[in-house]
Amino acid sequence: MKKSIIIWMVIFFLLVASCASAPSIPEWVKKTPSPDAKYTYFVGSSSAKDSATALNDATAALIAGIMQYMGVSISVESSAEAKASLSEYEAQITQTVKTESKGRLSGFEVVEKYIQSDKKTGLYTVHVLARYETKELNKEKARIESLLKEKADAVAIPEQKGDSAANEGHLIDAIRAYAEAMSAAGSSDIENAQIKLERNAKKASALAATLKLVVLSPSNQEIPLGSTNAPSFVVKLITNRRGIEEGVPGAPLVVTYPRRLTSGRMGTTTQQVFTNQDGIVSFDVPVVELAGDYQVTVQLDFGSIADILGGLPGWALPYMEALESDLSGIRVYMSYKVVSAAKSVPTAIGVYLKDQTQKGSLDPETFVKSLEEALVKEGFSIFTTKISAEYGKPDIAQLKAIAPTQAKRFILATVELVSINKEDSFFIASVTGSLSAIDLIEGNTLYSGSKGAQGMGLSEAEAISAALRTLGGQVFAKELLAALR
């Protein structure tokens, strides 16, 4: 009996000795300490095959806990400013944990590290206890919240401005503000960025759908050729919201109108105008010194809005394209006509050949017919007259003799074949011509000029005919329409 008691006593003392020699696990490993009057505590833990990796991961867990306390996160979509600030903050915490130095980050210090090793799994588990002066922690939290609030405000503030502008009837300003909100939402990682972008896009498109340009000036105006009175146009930008039609003030419009280039060809130019307080704008376009039908286009100038939306990411492009489509459709077209008083003057046309040897290959009637058709299309009263070869170039007396009695003017032309060449299976002909428009009453010359043209065809005859049609129906016809009053 005594021997049994002695054995149990030995076992008891061995167990006590064993427990006394085993290191105790700190309480903070089991449960993160609660904040006290001065500090808030954070614990980061992680396991790995080596202690260095475990320490790095534990530090990351520690940082995640601090960020969770602050209610922030970093993502690849974060703004550059947010990334730089938060990355620097993380680096300071990491360096403090590694070096256990004080003063690197105000109010933050590592209190203790605890490392466990498991011989069975070969894993090291590292625990890091840090404390942060609560007043300094809250300062940092406020700083980061302010940084994130700036990103949220980048969407909220222009959206609020858009709502106010829309209520006041300044719709273009409102659409521009919504575009700014869309741009801010598309370029940051704020919460519900896509929802906010879509909401502002719908607001902008809804306003654009209410806009319409209407023409207030007379349509199909006729301007005499040579007149100093420029065509005048009046348009109004209106919105129809809640069944009430009203003008839109301060809206930029682009006017595109015709002008004659220095080359003699017709081109276009643009001018920006702004609607007045009633949504109305009036403008004159420069006189075109060439008879014909012309068109003026007026459309909403949304270039500044398109520039704002230019930096949106790929997922936001459908919203941008939908809004730009709505805005580009806000336009009107206005037509006017420059008419020549010369069309009321009966005019004869005649052609003679300078070189009679070309008579077999050059048919001047093709030239005459194309010129006549172009002038008749503009309302001219034309009489074609054959000129005998014996005249050569007729003088004024001969022109009066061969012209119909009702003709008051005579268009006298000569045409000449310059060259004809073959390229591959086509022929290319070059012709020149001289033309004068003469007043049969006064005997003075109203227009005189020399021009050239080319034509292409499968045969020499086709190429020459094409060149003559171009010379008469296009080149000289435009010259006469511009010159004759």
Contacts in CASP RR format, 6 or more apart in sequence:
PFRMAT RR
TARGET T0000
AUTHOR 0000-0000-0000
METHOD contacts of the structure
MODEL  1
MKKSIIIWMVIFFLLVASCASAPSIPEWVKKTPSPDAKYTYFVGSSSAKD
SATALNDATAALIAGIMQYMGVSISVESSAEAKASLSEYEAQITQTVKTE
SKGRLSGFEVVEKYIQSDKKTGLYTVHVLARYETKELNKEKARIESLLKE
KADAVAIPEQKGDSAANEGHLIDAIRAYAEAMSAAGSSDIENAQIKLERN
AKKASALAATLKLVVLSPSNQEIPLGSTNAPSFVVKLITNRRGIEEGVPG
APLVVTYPRRLTSGRMGTTTQQVFTNQDGIVSFDVPVVELAGDYQVTVQL
DFGSIADILGGLPGWALPYMEALESDLSGIRVYMSYKVVSAAKSVPTAIG
VYLKDQTQKGSLDPETFVKSLEEALVKEGFSIFTTKISAEYGKPDIAQLK
AIAPTQAKRFILATVELVSINKEDSFFIASVTGSLSAIDLIEGNTLYSGS
KGAQGMGLSEAEAISAALRTLGGQVFAKELLAALR
25 114 0 8 1.000
25 116 0 8 1.000
26 112 0 8 1.000
26 114 0 8 1.000
26 127 0 8 1.000
26 129 0 8 1.000
27 33 0 8 1.000
28 41 0 8 1.000
28 43 0 8 1.000
28 111 0 8 1.000
28 112 0 8 1.000
28 127 0 8 1.000
28 129 0 8 1.000
29 43 0 8 1.000
29 45 0 8 1.000
29 114 0 8 1.000
29 127 0 8 1.000
32 41 0 8 1.000
32 42 0 8 1.000
32 43 0 8 1.000
33 41 0 8 1.000
33 129 0 8 1.000
34 41 0 8 1.000
35 41 0 8 1.000
35 134 0 8 1.000
38 133 0 8 1.000
38 134 0 8 1.000
39 131 0 8 1.000
39 132 0 8 1.000
39 133 0 8 1.000
39 134 0 8 1.000
40 69 0 8 1.000
40 131 0 8 1.000
40 132 0 8 1.000
40 134 0 8 1.000
40 137 0 8 1.000
41 111 0 8 1.000
41 129 0 8 1.000
41 130 0 8 1.000
41 131 0 8 1.000
41 132 0 8 1.000
42 62 0 8 1.000
42 65 0 8 1.000
42 66 0 8 1.000
42 69 0 8 1.000
42 129 0 8 1.000
42 130 0 8 1.000
42 131 0 8 1.000
42 132 0 8 1.000
43 62 0 8 1.000
43 127 0 8 1.000
43 128 0 8 1.000
43 129 0 8 1.000
43 130 0 8 1.000
44 58 0 8 1.000
44 59 0 8 1.000
44 61 0 8 1.000
44 62 0 8 1.000
44 65 0 8 1.000
44 127 0 8 1.000
44 128 0 8 1.000
45 58 0 8 1.000
45 61 0 8 1.000
45 125 0 8 1.000
45 126 0 8 1.000
45 127 0 8 1.000
45 128 0 8 1.000
46 54 0 8 1.000
46 55 0 8 1.000
46 56 0 8 1.000
46 57 0 8 1.000
46 58 0 8 1.000
46 60 0 8 1.000
46 61 0 8 1.000
46 125 0 8 1.000
46 126 0 8 1.000
47 54 0 8 1.000
47 57 0 8 1.000
47 123 0 8 1.000
47 124 0 8 1.000
47 125 0 8 1.000
47 126 0 8 1.000
48 54 0 8 1.000
48 57 0 8 1.000
48 123 0 8 1.000
48 124 0 8 1.000
48 126 0 8 1.000
49 122 0 8 1.000
49 123 0 8 1.000
49 124 0 8 1.000
50 124 0 8 1.000
51 115 0 8 1.000
51 124 0 8 1.000
51 126 0 8 1.000
54 115 0 8 1.000
54 123 0 8 1.000
54 124 0 8 1.000
54 125 0 8 1.000
54 126 0 8 1.000
55 97 0 8 1.000
55 98 0 8 1.000
55 113 0 8 1.000
55 126 0 8 1.000
55 128 0 8 1.000
57 126 0 8 1.000
58 126 0 8 1.000
58 127 0 8 1.000
58 128 0 8 1.000
59 93 0 8 1.000
59 94 0 8 1.000
59 97 0 8 1.000
59 98 0 8 1.000
59 128 0 8 1.000
62 93 0 8 1.000
62 97 0 8 1.000
62 128 0 8 1.000
62 130 0 8 1.000
63 90 0 8 1.000
63 93 0 8 1.000
63 94 0 8 1.000
66 93 0 8 1.000
66 132 0 8 1.000
66 137 0 8 1.000
67 73 0 8 1.000
67 74 0 8 1.000
69 137 0 8 1.000
69 141 0 8 1.000
70 140 0 8 1.000
70 141 0 8 1.000
70 144 0 8 1.000
70 145 0 8 1.000
71 141 0 8 1.000
72 86 0 8 1.000
72 144 0 8 1.000
72 145 0 8 1.000
72 148 0 8 1.000
74 82 0 8 1.000
74 83 0 8 1.000
74 86 0 8 1.000
74 87 0 8 1.000
74 90 0 8 1.000
75 189 0 8 1.000
77 188 0 8 1.000
77 189 0 8 1.000
77 193 0 8 1.000
78 86 0 8 1.000
78 188 0 8 1.000
78 189 0 8 1.000
79 151 0 8 1.000
79 187 0 8 1.000
79 188 0 8 1.000
79 189 0 8 1.000
81 147 0 8 1.000
82 147 0 8 1.000
82 148 0 8 1.000
82 151 0 8 1.000
82 189 0 8 1.000
85 144 0 8 1.000
85 147 0 8 1.000
86 144 0 8 1.000
89 105 0 8 1.000
89 140 0 8 1.000
89 144 0 8 1.000
92 104 0 8 1.000
92 105 0 8 1.000
92 108 0 8 1.000
93 105 0 8 1.000
93 108 0 8 1.000
95 101 0 8 1.000
95 104 0 8 1.000
96 103 0 8 1.000
96 104 0 8 1.000
96 105 0 8 1.000
96 108 0 8 1.000
96 109 0 8 1.000
96 110 0 8 1.000
96 130 0 8 1.000
97 110 0 8 1.000
97 128 0 8 1.000
97 130 0 8 1.000
100 109 0 8 1.000
100 110 0 8 1.000
100 113 0 8 1.000
102 109 0 8 1.000
103 109 0 8 1.000
106 133 0 8 1.000
106 136 0 8 1.000
107 132 0 8 1.000
107 133 0 8 1.000
107 136 0 8 1.000
107 137 0 8 1.000
108 130 0 8 1.000
108 131 0 8 1.000
108 132 0 8 1.000
108 133 0 8 1.000
108 136 0 8 1.000
108 137 0 8 1.000
109 130 0 8 1.000
109 131 0 8 1.000
110 128 0 8 1.000
110 129 0 8 1.000
110 130 0 8 1.000
111 129 0 8 1.000
111 130 0 8 1.000
111 131 0 8 1.000
112 128 0 8 1.000
112 129 0 8 1.000
113 126 0 8 1.000
113 127 0 8 1.000
113 128 0 8 1.000
113 129 0 8 1.000
114 126 0 8 1.000
114 127 0 8 1.000
114 129 0 8 1.000
115 124 0 8 1.000
115 125 0 8 1.000
115 126 0 8 1.000
115 127 0 8 1.000
116 124 0 8 1.000
116 125 0 8 1.000
116 127 0 8 1.000
117 123 0 8 1.000
117 124 0 8 1.000
117 125 0 8 1.000
118 124 0 8 1.000
118 125 0 8 1.000
148 190 0 8 1.000
151 184 0 8 1.000
151 188 0 8 1.000
151 189 0 8 1.000
151 190 0 8 1.000
152 190 0 8 1.000
152 191 0 8 1.000
154 181 0 8 1.000
154 184 0 8 1.000
154 188 0 8 1.000
155 181 0 8 1.000
155 184 0 8 1.000
155 185 0 8 1.000
155 188 0 8 1.000
155 190 0 8 1.000
155 193 0 8 1.000
155 196 0 8 1.000
155 200 0 8 1.000
156 181 0 8 1.000
158 177 0 8 1.000
158 178 0 8 1.000
158 180 0 8 1.000
158 181 0 8 1.000
158 184 0 8 1.000
159 177 0 8 1.000
159 178 0 8 1.000
159 181 0 8 1.000
159 196 0 8 1.000
159 199 0 8 1.000
159 200 0 8 1.000
159 203 0 8 1.000
161 173 0 8 1.000
161 174 0 8 1.000
161 177 0 8 1.000
162 173 0 8 1.000
162 174 0 8 1.000
162 177 0 8 1.000
162 178 0 8 1.000
162 181 0 8 1.000
162 203 0 8 1.000
163 174 0 8 1.000
163 203 0 8 1.000
164 174 0 8 1.000
165 171 0 8 1.000
165 173 0 8 1.000
165 174 0 8 1.000
165 177 0 8 1.000
166 174 0 8 1.000
166 203 0 8 1.000
166 207 0 8 1.000
169 239 0 8 1.000
169 246 0 8 1.000
169 248 0 8 1.000
169 249 0 8 1.000
170 248 0 8 1.000
170 249 0 8 1.000
170 250 0 8 1.000
171 207 0 8 1.000
171 210 0 8 1.000
171 211 0 8 1.000
171 239 0 8 1.000
171 248 0 8 1.000
171 251 0 8 1.000
172 248 0 8 1.000
172 250 0 8 1.000
172 251 0 8 1.000
172 252 0 8 1.000
172 300 0 8 1.000
174 203 0 8 1.000
174 204 0 8 1.000
174 207 0 8 1.000
175 204 0 8 1.000
175 207 0 8 1.000
175 208 0 8 1.000
175 302 0 8 1.000
175 305 0 8 1.000
175 323 0 8 1.000
175 327 0 8 1.000
176 304 0 8 1.000
176 305 0 8 1.000
176 308 0 8 1.000
178 200 0 8 1.000
178 201 0 8 1.000
178 203 0 8 1.000
178 204 0 8 1.000
178 207 0 8 1.000
179 200 0 8 1.000
179 204 0 8 1.000
179 305 0 8 1.000
179 308 0 8 1.000
179 309 0 8 1.000
179 323 0 8 1.000
180 308 0 8 1.000
181 196 0 8 1.000
181 197 0 8 1.000
181 200 0 8 1.000
182 197 0 8 1.000
182 200 0 8 1.000
182 201 0 8 1.000
182 204 0 8 1.000
182 308 0 8 1.000
182 309 0 8 1.000
182 312 0 8 1.000
182 316 0 8 1.000
182 319 0 8 1.000
182 320 0 8 1.000
183 308 0 8 1.000
183 309 0 8 1.000
183 310 0 8 1.000
183 311 0 8 1.000
183 312 0 8 1.000
185 193 0 8 1.000
185 194 0 8 1.000
185 196 0 8 1.000
185 197 0 8 1.000
185 200 0 8 1.000
186 193 0 8 1.000
186 194 0 8 1.000
186 197 0 8 1.000
186 312 0 8 1.000
186 313 0 8 1.000
186 316 0 8 1.000
187 311 0 8 1.000
187 312 0 8 1.000
187 313 0 8 1.000
190 196 0 8 1.000
194 315 0 8 1.000
194 316 0 8 1.000
197 316 0 8 1.000
197 319 0 8 1.000
198 319 0 8 1.000
201 319 0 8 1.000
201 320 0 8 1.000
201 322 0 8 1.000
201 323 0 8 1.000
204 323 0 8 1.000
205 322 0 8 1.000
205 323 0 8 1.000
205 326 0 8 1.000
207 239 0 8 1.000
208 323 0 8 1.000
208 326 0 8 1.000
208 327 0 8 1.000
208 330 0 8 1.000
209 326 0 8 1.000
210 239 0 8 1.000
210 240 0 8 1.000
210 241 0 8 1.000
211 237 0 8 1.000
211 238 0 8 1.000
211 239 0 8 1.000
211 248 0 8 1.000
211 300 0 8 1.000
211 330 0 8 1.000
212 237 0 8 1.000
212 238 0 8 1.000
212 239 0 8 1.000
212 240 0 8 1.000
212 330 0 8 1.000
213 235 0 8 1.000
213 236 0 8 1.000
213 237 0 8 1.000
213 238 0 8 1.000
213 253 0 8 1.000
213 298 0 8 1.000
213 299 0 8 1.000
213 300 0 8 1.000
213 330 0 8 1.000
213 331 0 8 1.000
213 332 0 8 1.000
214 235 0 8 1.000
214 236 0 8 1.000
214 238 0 8 1.000
214 332 0 8 1.000
215 233 0 8 1.000
215 234 0 8 1.000
215 235 0 8 1.000
215 332 0 8 1.000
215 334 0 8 1.000
216 234 0 8 1.000
216 235 0 8 1.000
216 236 0 8 1.000
216 280 0 8 1.000
217 232 0 8 1.000
217 233 0 8 1.000
217 234 0 8 1.000
217 235 0 8 1.000
217 282 0 8 1.000
217 334 0 8 1.000
219 334 0 8 1.000
219 335 0 8 1.000
220 335 0 8 1.000
220 336 0 8 1.000
220 337 0 8 1.000
221 231 0 8 1.000
221 336 0 8 1.000
221 337 0 8 1.000
222 336 0 8 1.000
222 337 0 8 1.000
222 338 0 8 1.000
222 339 0 8 1.000
223 229 0 8 1.000
223 230 0 8 1.000
223 231 0 8 1.000
223 287 0 8 1.000
223 336 0 8 1.000
223 337 0 8 1.000
223 338 0 8 1.000
223 339 0 8 1.000
224 338 0 8 1.000
224 339 0 8 1.000
224 340 0 8 1.000
224 341 0 8 1.000
225 289 0 8 1.000
225 290 0 8 1.000
225 291 0 8 1.000
225 338 0 8 1.000
225 339 0 8 1.000
225 340 0 8 1.000
225 341 0 8 1.000
225 342 0 8 1.000
225 481 0 8 1.000
225 482 0 8 1.000
225 484 0 8 1.000
225 485 0 8 1.000
226 287 0 8 1.000
226 289 0 8 1.000
226 485 0 8 1.000
227 287 0 8 1.000
228 287 0 8 1.000
229 287 0 8 1.000
230 284 0 8 1.000
230 285 0 8 1.000
230 286 0 8 1.000
230 287 0 8 1.000
231 284 0 8 1.000
231 285 0 8 1.000
231 287 0 8 1.000
231 296 0 8 1.000
231 336 0 8 1.000
232 282 0 8 1.000
232 283 0 8 1.000
232 284 0 8 1.000
233 282 0 8 1.000
233 283 0 8 1.000
233 284 0 8 1.000
233 285 0 8 1.000
233 296 0 8 1.000
233 298 0 8 1.000
233 334 0 8 1.000
234 280 0 8 1.000
234 281 0 8 1.000
234 282 0 8 1.000
235 253 0 8 1.000
235 280 0 8 1.000
235 281 0 8 1.000
235 298 0 8 1.000
235 332 0 8 1.000
235 334 0 8 1.000
236 247 0 8 1.000
236 275 0 8 1.000
236 278 0 8 1.000
236 279 0 8 1.000
236 280 0 8 1.000
236 281 0 8 1.000
237 247 0 8 1.000
237 248 0 8 1.000
237 251 0 8 1.000
237 253 0 8 1.000
237 275 0 8 1.000
237 279 0 8 1.000
237 281 0 8 1.000
237 300 0 8 1.000
237 330 0 8 1.000
238 245 0 8 1.000
238 246 0 8 1.000
238 247 0 8 1.000
238 248 0 8 1.000
238 279 0 8 1.000
239 245 0 8 1.000
239 246 0 8 1.000
239 247 0 8 1.000
239 248 0 8 1.000
247 275 0 8 1.000
247 278 0 8 1.000
247 279 0 8 1.000
247 280 0 8 1.000
248 275 0 8 1.000
248 279 0 8 1.000
249 275 0 8 1.000
249 276 0 8 1.000
249 277 0 8 1.000
249 278 0 8 1.000
249 279 0 8 1.000
250 274 0 8 1.000
250 275 0 8 1.000
250 276 0 8 1.000
250 277 0 8 1.000
250 279 0 8 1.000
251 274 0 8 1.000
251 275 0 8 1.000
251 279 0 8 1.000
251 300 0 8 1.000
252 272 0 8 1.000
252 273 0 8 1.000
252 274 0 8 1.000
252 300 0 8 1.000
252 301 0 8 1.000
252 304 0 8 1.000
253 272 0 8 1.000
253 273 0 8 1.000
253 274 0 8 1.000
253 275 0 8 1.000
253 281 0 8 1.000
253 298 0 8 1.000
253 299 0 8 1.000
253 300 0 8 1.000
253 301 0 8 1.000
254 270 0 8 1.000
254 271 0 8 1.000
254 272 0 8 1.000
254 298 0 8 1.000
254 299 0 8 1.000
254 300 0 8 1.000
254 301 0 8 1.000
255 270 0 8 1.000
255 271 0 8 1.000
255 272 0 8 1.000
255 273 0 8 1.000
255 283 0 8 1.000
255 285 0 8 1.000
255 296 0 8 1.000
255 297 0 8 1.000
255 298 0 8 1.000
256 268 0 8 1.000
256 269 0 8 1.000
256 270 0 8 1.000
256 296 0 8 1.000
256 297 0 8 1.000
256 298 0 8 1.000
256 299 0 8 1.000
257 268 0 8 1.000
257 269 0 8 1.000
257 270 0 8 1.000
257 271 0 8 1.000
257 285 0 8 1.000
257 286 0 8 1.000
257 294 0 8 1.000
257 296 0 8 1.000
257 297 0 8 1.000
258 266 0 8 1.000
258 267 0 8 1.000
258 268 0 8 1.000
258 285 0 8 1.000
258 288 0 8 1.000
258 294 0 8 1.000
258 295 0 8 1.000
258 296 0 8 1.000
259 266 0 8 1.000
259 267 0 8 1.000
259 268 0 8 1.000
259 269 0 8 1.000
259 286 0 8 1.000
259 288 0 8 1.000
260 266 0 8 1.000
260 267 0 8 1.000
260 288 0 8 1.000
260 289 0 8 1.000
260 290 0 8 1.000
260 482 0 8 1.000
261 267 0 8 1.000
264 478 0 8 1.000
266 288 0 8 1.000
266 290 0 8 1.000
271 283 0 8 1.000
272 301 0 8 1.000
273 281 0 8 1.000
273 283 0 8 1.000
274 281 0 8 1.000
275 281 0 8 1.000
285 296 0 8 1.000
287 338 0 8 1.000
288 294 0 8 1.000
288 338 0 8 1.000
289 482 0 8 1.000
290 338 0 8 1.000
290 478 0 8 1.000
290 481 0 8 1.000
290 482 0 8 1.000
291 338 0 8 1.000
291 339 0 8 1.000
291 340 0 8 1.000
291 343 0 8 1.000
291 378 0 8 1.000
291 481 0 8 1.000
291 482 0 8 1.000
292 337 0 8 1.000
292 338 0 8 1.000
292 339 0 8 1.000
292 378 0 8 1.000
292 481 0 8 1.000
293 335 0 8 1.000
293 336 0 8 1.000
293 337 0 8 1.000
294 335 0 8 1.000
294 336 0 8 1.000
294 337 0 8 1.000
294 338 0 8 1.000
295 333 0 8 1.000
295 334 0 8 1.000
295 335 0 8 1.000
295 336 0 8 1.000
296 333 0 8 1.000
296 334 0 8 1.000
296 335 0 8 1.000
296 336 0 8 1.000
297 331 0 8 1.000
297 332 0 8 1.000
297 333 0 8 1.000
297 334 0 8 1.000
298 331 0 8 1.000
298 332 0 8 1.000
298 334 0 8 1.000
299 328 0 8 1.000
299 329 0 8 1.000
299 330 0 8 1.000
299 331 0 8 1.000
299 332 0 8 1.000
300 327 0 8 1.000
300 328 0 8 1.000
300 329 0 8 1.000
300 330 0 8 1.000
300 331 0 8 1.000
302 324 0 8 1.000
302 327 0 8 1.000
302 328 0 8 1.000
305 323 0 8 1.000
305 324 0 8 1.000
305 327 0 8 1.000
306 324 0 8 1.000
309 320 0 8 1.000
309 323 0 8 1.000
309 324 0 8 1.000
310 320 0 8 1.000
312 319 0 8 1.000
312 320 0 8 1.000
339 378 0 8 1.000
340 378 0 8 1.000
340 481 0 8 1.000
340 484 0 8 1.000
340 485 0 8 1.000
341 485 0 8 1.000
342 380 0 8 1.000
342 409 0 8 1.000
342 480 0 8 1.000
342 484 0 8 1.000
342 485 0 8 1.000
343 375 0 8 1.000
343 378 0 8 1.000
343 379 0 8 1.000
343 380 0 8 1.000
343 381 0 8 1.000
344 381 0 8 1.000
345 381 0 8 1.000
345 408 0 8 1.000
345 409 0 8 1.000
346 381 0 8 1.000
346 383 0 8 1.000
346 404 0 8 1.000
346 406 0 8 1.000
346 407 0 8 1.000
346 408 0 8 1.000
346 409 0 8 1.000
347 375 0 8 1.000
347 380 0 8 1.000
347 381 0 8 1.000
347 382 0 8 1.000
347 383 0 8 1.000
347 407 0 8 1.000
347 408 0 8 1.000
347 409 0 8 1.000
347 410 0 8 1.000
347 411 0 8 1.000
347 437 0 8 1.000
348 382 0 8 1.000
348 383 0 8 1.000
348 384 0 8 1.000
348 385 0 8 1.000
348 399 0 8 1.000
348 403 0 8 1.000
348 404 0 8 1.000
348 407 0 8 1.000
348 409 0 8 1.000
348 410 0 8 1.000
348 411 0 8 1.000
349 368 0 8 1.000
349 371 0 8 1.000
349 372 0 8 1.000
349 382 0 8 1.000
349 383 0 8 1.000
349 384 0 8 1.000
349 385 0 8 1.000
349 410 0 8 1.000
349 411 0 8 1.000
349 413 0 8 1.000
350 368 0 8 1.000
350 384 0 8 1.000
350 385 0 8 1.000
350 386 0 8 1.000
350 387 0 8 1.000
350 410 0 8 1.000
350 411 0 8 1.000
350 412 0 8 1.000
350 413 0 8 1.000
351 364 0 8 1.000
351 365 0 8 1.000
351 367 0 8 1.000
351 368 0 8 1.000
351 387 0 8 1.000
351 412 0 8 1.000
351 413 0 8 1.000
351 414 0 8 1.000
351 415 0 8 1.000
352 364 0 8 1.000
352 387 0 8 1.000
352 389 0 8 1.000
352 391 0 8 1.000
352 392 0 8 1.000
352 393 0 8 1.000
352 394 0 8 1.000
352 412 0 8 1.000
352 413 0 8 1.000
352 414 0 8 1.000
353 359 0 8 1.000
353 362 0 8 1.000
353 364 0 8 1.000
353 389 0 8 1.000
353 414 0 8 1.000
353 415 0 8 1.000
353 416 0 8 1.000
354 393 0 8 1.000
354 414 0 8 1.000
354 416 0 8 1.000
355 416 0 8 1.000
356 389 0 8 1.000
358 416 0 8 1.000
358 417 0 8 1.000
361 417 0 8 1.000
361 460 0 8 1.000
361 461 0 8 1.000
361 464 0 8 1.000
362 415 0 8 1.000
362 416 0 8 1.000
362 417 0 8 1.000
362 431 0 8 1.000
362 464 0 8 1.000
362 468 0 8 1.000
363 464 0 8 1.000
363 465 0 8 1.000
363 468 0 8 1.000
364 413 0 8 1.000
364 415 0 8 1.000
364 468 0 8 1.000
366 465 0 8 1.000
366 468 0 8 1.000
366 469 0 8 1.000
367 413 0 8 1.000
367 415 0 8 1.000
367 468 0 8 1.000
367 469 0 8 1.000
367 471 0 8 1.000
367 472 0 8 1.000
368 384 0 8 1.000
368 413 0 8 1.000
370 468 0 8 1.000
370 469 0 8 1.000
370 470 0 8 1.000
370 471 0 8 1.000
370 472 0 8 1.000
370 473 0 8 1.000
370 474 0 8 1.000
370 477 0 8 1.000
371 411 0 8 1.000
371 413 0 8 1.000
371 472 0 8 1.000
371 473 0 8 1.000
371 476 0 8 1.000
371 477 0 8 1.000
372 382 0 8 1.000
372 384 0 8 1.000
373 473 0 8 1.000
374 472 0 8 1.000
374 473 0 8 1.000
374 474 0 8 1.000
374 477 0 8 1.000
375 382 0 8 1.000
375 477 0 8 1.000
375 480 0 8 1.000
375 481 0 8 1.000
376 382 0 8 1.000
378 481 0 8 1.000
383 403 0 8 1.000
383 404 0 8 1.000
383 406 0 8 1.000
383 407 0 8 1.000
385 402 0 8 1.000
385 403 0 8 1.000
385 404 0 8 1.000
385 410 0 8 1.000
387 394 0 8 1.000
387 402 0 8 1.000
391 398 0 8 1.000
391 402 0 8 1.000
393 412 0 8 1.000
393 414 0 8 1.000
394 402 0 8 1.000
394 412 0 8 1.000
396 438 0 8 1.000
396 440 0 8 1.000
396 443 0 8 1.000
399 410 0 8 1.000
399 412 0 8 1.000
399 438 0 8 1.000
399 440 0 8 1.000
400 440 0 8 1.000
403 410 0 8 1.000
403 440 0 8 1.000
407 440 0 8 1.000
408 439 0 8 1.000
408 440 0 8 1.000
408 441 0 8 1.000
409 437 0 8 1.000
409 438 0 8 1.000
409 439 0 8 1.000
409 440 0 8 1.000
409 446 0 8 1.000
409 484 0 8 1.000
410 437 0 8 1.000
410 438 0 8 1.000
410 440 0 8 1.000
411 435 0 8 1.000
411 436 0 8 1.000
411 437 0 8 1.000
411 438 0 8 1.000
411 480 0 8 1.000
412 435 0 8 1.000
412 436 0 8 1.000
412 437 0 8 1.000
412 438 0 8 1.000
413 433 0 8 1.000
413 434 0 8 1.000
413 435 0 8 1.000
413 436 0 8 1.000
413 476 0 8 1.000
414 433 0 8 1.000
414 434 0 8 1.000
414 435 0 8 1.000
415 431 0 8 1.000
415 432 0 8 1.000
415 433 0 8 1.000
415 468 0 8 1.000
415 471 0 8 1.000
416 431 0 8 1.000
416 432 0 8 1.000
416 433 0 8 1.000
417 429 0 8 1.000
417 430 0 8 1.000
417 431 0 8 1.000
417 464 0 8 1.000
418 430 0 8 1.000
418 431 0 8 1.000
418 432 0 8 1.000
419 429 0 8 1.000
419 430 0 8 1.000
420 427 0 8 1.000
420 428 0 8 1.000
420 429 0 8 1.000
420 430 0 8 1.000
420 460 0 8 1.000
420 463 0 8 1.000
420 464 0 8 1.000
421 427 0 8 1.000
421 428 0 8 1.000
422 428 0 8 1.000
425 458 0 8 1.000
426 456 0 8 1.000
426 457 0 8 1.000
426 458 0 8 1.000
426 463 0 8 1.000
427 456 0 8 1.000
427 457 0 8 1.000
427 458 0 8 1.000
427 459 0 8 1.000
427 460 0 8 1.000
427 462 0 8 1.000
427 463 0 8 1.000
428 454 0 8 1.000
428 455 0 8 1.000
428 456 0 8 1.000
428 457 0 8 1.000
428 463 0 8 1.000
429 454 0 8 1.000
429 455 0 8 1.000
429 456 0 8 1.000
429 460 0 8 1.000
429 463 0 8 1.000
429 464 0 8 1.000
429 466 0 8 1.000
429 467 0 8 1.000
430 452 0 8 1.000
430 453 0 8 1.000
430 454 0 8 1.000
430 455 0 8 1.000
430 467 0 8 1.000
431 452 0 8 1.000
431 453 0 8 1.000
431 454 0 8 1.000
431 464 0 8 1.000
431 467 0 8 1.000
431 468 0 8 1.000
431 471 0 8 1.000
432 450 0 8 1.000
432 451 0 8 1.000
432 452 0 8 1.000
432 471 0 8 1.000
433 450 0 8 1.000
433 451 0 8 1.000
433 452 0 8 1.000
433 471 0 8 1.000
433 476 0 8 1.000
434 448 0 8 1.000
434 449 0 8 1.000
434 450 0 8 1.000
435 447 0 8 1.000
435 448 0 8 1.000
435 449 0 8 1.000
435 450 0 8 1.000
435 451 0 8 1.000
435 476 0 8 1.000
435 479 0 8 1.000
435 480 0 8 1.000
436 445 0 8 1.000
436 447 0 8 1.000
436 448 0 8 1.000
436 449 0 8 1.000
437 445 0 8 1.000
437 446 0 8 1.000
437 447 0 8 1.000
437 448 0 8 1.000
437 480 0 8 1.000
437 483 0 8 1.000
437 484 0 8 1.000
438 444 0 8 1.000
438 445 0 8 1.000
438 446 0 8 1.000
439 445 0 8 1.000
439 446 0 8 1.000
446 483 0 8 1.000
446 484 0 8 1.000
446 485 0 8 1.000
447 479 0 8 1.000
447 480 0 8 1.000
447 483 0 8 1.000
447 484 0 8 1.000
449 479 0 8 1.000
451 471 0 8 1.000
451 475 0 8 1.000
451 476 0 8 1.000
451 479 0 8 1.000
452 471 0 8 1.000
452 475 0 8 1.000
453 467 0 8 1.000
453 468 0 8 1.000
453 470 0 8 1.000
453 471 0 8 1.000
453 472 0 8 1.000
453 474 0 8 1.000
453 475 0 8 1.000
454 467 0 8 1.000
454 470 0 8 1.000
455 463 0 8 1.000
455 464 0 8 1.000
455 466 0 8 1.000
455 467 0 8 1.000
455 470 0 8 1.000
456 462 0 8 1.000
456 463 0 8 1.000
456 466 0 8 1.000
457 463 0 8 1.000
457 466 0 8 1.000
END
